[in-house]
């Protein structure tokens, strides 16, 4: 974690529609693992998608970078929600 930078709590909600992109997504989440508080994934077989919620405690620029990279993966839709709470880690 970056020392001295204010962090925020954020949740990135991810819908995986193309399983071929799952490896790229998992690689990104692993790369940002120092900021990952937790993650929950639920496969929804009737619609052949998976829904993942990733909770982060990170500086704003780190959250934005990860969110942007996830959004560029084909077959994946994501949305980020930020808490108003800020502070040191």
N, C-alpha and C positions, 0 to 999 in steps of 0.2 A: 504494500500500500504506500501511496505517496504521503510522506510525512508533512504535516503543517497545512495541508489543503483541507478546506471545508468539504464535507461529504454530504450526500443526500441519499435518502432511501428511495428506491425506484423498483417498480415491477415491470418486467418486459413480458407481455403475453404473446405467445408464439403459436401459430397454427401451421403445422407441417402437412401440406397437401401432397408433396412429392418426396417419398422416402429416399430418393436418390440424393437429396440435399441434407439428409440427417447427419452424415459424417462431417460435412462442413460446419453444420450448426454445432455439433458436439465439440469439434475442434475449437471453435470460437469460445464456447462456454468454458472449455478447459483453459484456454489462453487467458481468460479474465477471471479465473478461479479465485484469485486473491481477494476479489471484490464480491464474490458470490456468497450470499448469506444462506441461500437454500434454493432448491428447485423441485418442482413437482410436475410430473408428466402423466397424462392420461390418454391412452389410445382410445379412440372412438370408432370402433369397427363398423357400425352401420353406415357411416359416412366416409370411411377409409381415410381418416385424418388422425393426427395426434395433437393434443393441446398441451403446451408447456408454459408454466409460469416460473420465471427466474427472478429472484429477489436480490437486489444489489445494494450495497452501501459503498458508494464511490464518489469521487469528484464528478461534477457535472460533465466535464469534457470526456471522461472515461465512459460514462453512461451513454452519452451521445455517440461516441465512436463505436461502441459495441452495437447499439441499436441500429446505426446506419449500416454496419457490416451485415447484420442479420437481415435487414430489409433488402439487401442486394442479392441474397441467395434466391435462386429460382425455386418456385413452388412453396415458398414460405411467406406468410403474412405475419406482421408483428405490430404491436402498439405498445408504447411506453407511458406509464403513469408515474408521476413524481409526487413524493410527499413534500409538504411545505417545511418539514423539519430539516434544519441544516445544523452542522456542527462538526467538531473534530471527531475523527474516528476513535 
